[in-house]
C-alpha cells in the first residue's frame, strides 16, 4: 500500500470518526469490559507493556501531543487488564537528541514500540549505531520521504503515517493560482524533517508551474533552537525580502513559535501592510485555536489551510474536556488551548499501538499494527479535504474547502456534488478575503523595489514614422523625451500587470534587426516599438501578442480616369434604379392613356401613348390631358421626373469633371516586368522581404529614411512604388494622399507589431495576457485613432469623396416618391375600371330592355294573326268585327315601334353624359 493511501485510511478517517462519535473508543470499551470480566475471574498479574515517544516538548504541538498520548494511555489502562507504561523523551527539535532518545528507549527502556516525530534519516542513523532498533516498530508522524512503499526496505519496522506533503503543496499552489500571482517568495524552517526531505520544494515548484507561477525568492530560516537571537536574525532576513519587489509570501513549513516571531517582525517593518500577501500552511493554521490574541493581531489578513475535521460530536467534546483539563494542569502558563488535529492524530495512533500490543500479548509486528487500526478505518478512503481560512479580528473565518480532485467549493455538500475540475482558472470562490492592511481587492503581489534591477528596454531612435516612437532630445535641459503610439500602448499594458515592472527606455540608433539581435544577446532586456513579428526573428526572441495588425502595402501614384466614356451616363444610377424608373414610367403612362383614350382623340392609339411617354420626360408633350383623374396621376410623376433628372445631371457632371483614383501600377508583377525602382524604409525588414520573398532586384530598391522624401521621389520619378507596413501606410496616405498617391494591389499579410523579449522570458507571456485585456477594452483602438488624427494633415485629408465620386445612385433615396406615384396610379386605374364596368352594366341592361320589348311585340303580332286566321272559319257576321280588331292591333304595333325608337335615343344620351 502506498504512503498516502495508508495515511488517509488512518489519520484523516479517525479524526472524522472521533468527530462523529464513531471512533474506536466504543469498540475499545466493549473489548475492555470483556477483559475486565476476565481479569475479575483470574488472579494473574496484569501484563505491563512499555511504549516510548519522542516529541518536541518545547513546542506547542509537542505539548498537545504529549497530553493526547497520556489521555489515550489512561483510557486504555482503565479499561484493560493489560497496562501501558508510557515513556516520553524530549528531542527539543534537535536531531541528535532525537537519535539519542530512540537509542535510550530501545536499549534502556526496552519499549515495545516507539511513536513520535522521528524522521527517516534519524531512524536510519540510529539503526546504524544500534541494529536492535530495527526490531522495534516505530510509528513516525512525519511525512514519508520515499515515494514507493510505506515500509522502507532498509527499515522494515519504520512506518511513516504523516500527511502527504505533495497534497499540501498542491493546495498552496491552488491558492496562488486562484489569485493568479505570477511570482512568489517561499519561506520555510530548516528543521530535521525538511533537511531530510528536500523534495518538498520540488513538489511546490512543479505545482506552481501548473498554475502559471514560479518561485522568485527563497528564505530558509534555521530552527529556533539553533539561533541565539532568533528575533534579530528573522528581522534581518525579512528586511532583505522587503528590499525586493515580490510581496507574495508562502510559509510552507514552520513551527508555530517561529511563525509568531515572523509575523511580529513582519508587522514591525511594514510587510503586513496593503499590497502584501501571506499564505500559511497546515502546521501553523492547525494551532491557531491555541494561540494568544497578540499573535492573532499580528496575522490580520493572512490566508491559510488546515486539515478539515468535524468538531461537533459528543465523543469529541468529551475528549476536548479531558484534554483542556489535563493541559491546563500540566502547562498552566498556556492559555486558550484547544486540541488540534495533530493531538487527535497522536491520540488515535497511541490507541492503535495499545490495541496491537494487547492482542499480541506484547509482541507484535508492523503488519499486525497496520491490521489493527486499518480494520477500524474502512469508511473514508478518499483524498483529504482542507479548510481555507482567513485571519480576521480575534480569530479566523472559513472561506472554502479544497481537495485535490474537486478543487475549491463553498461547503462539503457542494464539493461532493461538484464534477472533477482540473481547470486552473479562477473559480471566484475566494472572493471575500480580508487582505493585510484592510485592502478590499486582490493585491498585485509586487511593489517597486529599491534593489530590483531596472529593465533596459530599447526603442528605435531612427524610425521613419515618429508617430509610433518619437525620440527627442532637449539640448537646454539635456533631457530625452520618448513618446508615440507604441510607447503609449506599452505603458497601458504595464499598468494592467498584477505586479509593478521597473523599466527605462534606451534609444537605439541601429536598425530594427540589430535591435532584435541586442535583445537576443541579452544586451537589452526588451524592445518596444513598431517592430514587425517575422519568422526569421522568432527563432531569436519571443514576441508578445501583436498590439496592431499589419501587412505589406504598395503605394503608387494615381492615374486619372478618362472623363468621357461611351456608356458613362449609365453609371449614374444602378441597374435596379434604371429598371424601377422605366417600369414606373411605362405604368404611369399606361394608366393615363387608359383613362384618356375614350374621349381624347389625340390619345386613341398605342403609338400616341408611346410618344406621350417620351415627350413627358422633357415636359414637351402636346397632347392635352382633359380628365381630372389622369391629371391627378400625372402630377406626382412629373415631380419624380424633375428630381430624377436633376440628380442625373448633377451626378453625371461630377463624374465627368472629377478625376478618379486609379493606381498607375496595379500589382508588383508589373513593377518587376518593367524593372521599376521601388522605395522603402532602409532600417526595416522590408528590404529583406522584398529581396527574399517578393524577388525584387537589390539594385532596384531605394532606401528612403524620411517620410517627407517619398513625395519628392515619386515626383522626380526616382521610384514608381513605395512599400510600407499597413500601419505606416495609413499614416502616410493620411498625410500625402493629396499629392496623388494611393494604395494599389492587395495587402500581403504579416504578423503585426509586437514587443520583443529574450527567449523563455516570462514577461512575454505576462504582457501578452495584459495586452489582450487592453485590446478588449478598446484602448489600443482609441490610441490608434488619436495617432492617425495627429499624424494626418488637416489641409490634405484622404479624398474619400473622390473614391466615391463614381458610385451609382440606387433607388433608396427615391423610394418614397416611387411609392406615392405607384399608389396614386393604381388607385386611379382601379377607379376608372369600376366606372367602365358600371357603364357597361347599364348599357347591357338597356339593350336587354329593348330586346325584350321587341319580342313582346312580335308575340302579340303572332297571337293576333293566329286569332284572325281562326276567325275566318267563323260566320260572316264576325268578319266585320275581326276586321276592326286587326286594324286596332296594327295601330298598337306602330305605337310600340315608336317607343323602341325613343328608348334607343335615350341610351345614346346616357352614354354621352357618362363620357363627359
Secondary structure, DSSP 8 states (H G I E B T S, - for coil): --HHHHHIIIIIHHHHHHHTT-SHHHHHHHHHHHHHHHHHT------EEEEEEEE-TTSHHHHHHHHHHHHHHHHHHHH-SSEEEEEEEE-TT-HHHHHHHHHHHHHTS--SEEEES--HHHHHHHHHH-GGGGGSEEEE-S--S-SS-SB-SS-TTEEE-S--HHHHHHHHHHHHHHHT-SEEEEEEEE-HHHHH-THHHHHHHHHHHHTT-EEEEEEEEE-GGG-SSHHHHHHHHHHHHHTSSB-EEEEEE--HHHHHHHHHHHHHHTTTSTT-EEEE-HHHHTTGGGS-HHHHHTTTT-EEEEE-----SHHHHHHHHHHHHHHHHH-TT--S----HHHHHHHHHHHHHHHHHHHTTT---HHHHHHHHHTT--S--S--EEEEEEEETTEEEEEEEEETTTEEESSHHHHHHS------S--S-S-----GGG-SS---SB---SSS--EEEEEESS-S-TTT-EEEEETTTTEEEEESHHHHHHHHHHHHSSS---EEEEEE-S-HHHHHHHHHTTSSSEE-SS-B--HHHHTTEEE---SB--EEEEEEEEE---S--TTGGGGSB-HHHHHHHHHHHHHHHHHHHHHHTTT-GGG-SHHHHHHHHHHGGGT---S----HHHHHHHHHHHHHHHHHHHHHHHHHHHHHHS---EES--SHHHHHHHT--EEE-TTSTHHHHHHHTS---GGGEEE---TTHHHHHHHTTS-SEEEEEHHHHHHHHHHHGGGTEEEEEEEEE---B--EEETT-HHHHHHHHHHHHHHHTTHHHHHHHHHHHHHSBTTB---HHHHTTT--B-SGGGHHHHHHHHHHHHHHHHHHHHHHHHHHHHHHHHHHHHHHHHHHHHHHHHHHHHHHHHHHTS-THHHHHHHHHHHHHHHHHHHHHHHHHHHHHHHHHHHHHHH-
